[in-house]
Amino acid sequence: MITRVVVEHKDRLTRFGFRYIETLLEIQGRTIEEVNPAETNKEDLLHDLASVVYSICVRLYGQRRAKRKAECLVEQLEAQDGQE
């Protein structure tokens, strides 16, 4: 049975809800060992906030790129129809 989970940073285990997982594992008699803990709680909070903003930006830019690709394909298809 696994009794200890070792992670480099707690965000490697989960982005959010670390305390829930930690509590659940403690109830089962298991522990989480963090090798490189954050210096302060502010550092963790800022890192989480940056991760959320980054994730949202990636999604938005991905949607814009997909829309531009689709528009380009439609233009190419319309141009081919006009040539025939």
N, C-alpha and C positions, 0 to 999 in steps of 0.2 A: 504494500500500500504506500502511496506517495504521502509523505508527511510534511515536506517542505518544498515550496515553489520558489526558485531563485530567479529574479529578474534584474536587469541592469538598471532600469528606471521603472517606476510604477506605471508610467504611461505605455510601456511596452506590453504590459498585461492588458490594460484597458484604458481608453481615453477618458471615460467618465465612469463613475460608480465604483471606483476602487475600494472605497470603504465597505460597500455592500458585499463585494467578493471577499474582501478580507474577513468580514464578520461571518459570512457563510463558511469559509474555510476554518475559521477558529472554532465554530460550533462543531465541525467535523473532526477537530483535533489536529488541524493542519496549520501551517504558518506560511507567510510570504516573507522572503528575505530580499530586501532591496539593496543592491550592491552600491549604487551611486545615488543616495537620496538627495533631494533638493536642499539647498541651503535654508530657504525660508518657504513659508506657505505662499507668499506673494509670487515667488518664482514659479511655483507650480500653477498658480492661478493664471499668471501671465502666459505661461506656456500653453495651457489649455485654451485660453482665449485666442491666442495666435493660431492654434490648430483649427479651431472652429472657423475663424475668418479665412484661413487658407483653404479649408475644405469648401466653403461657400464660393470663394473666388474661382476655384478650379471647376466647380460645377457650372457656374455662370459662363465662364470662358469656353468651356466644353460645349455648352448649348449654343453659344454664338457661333462657334466654329462649325458645328454640325449644320446650323441654319445657313451659313455662308456656303458650305459645301453643297447643300441641297439646291440653293439658288443657282449656283454655278452649273450644276448638272442639268437643271431645268433649262437654263439659257443655252447650253450646248445642244440639248435635245431639240429645242425650238429652232435653233440655227440649222440643225441637220434636216428638220422637216421643211424648212424654207428652201433648202438647196435641192430637194428632191422634186 
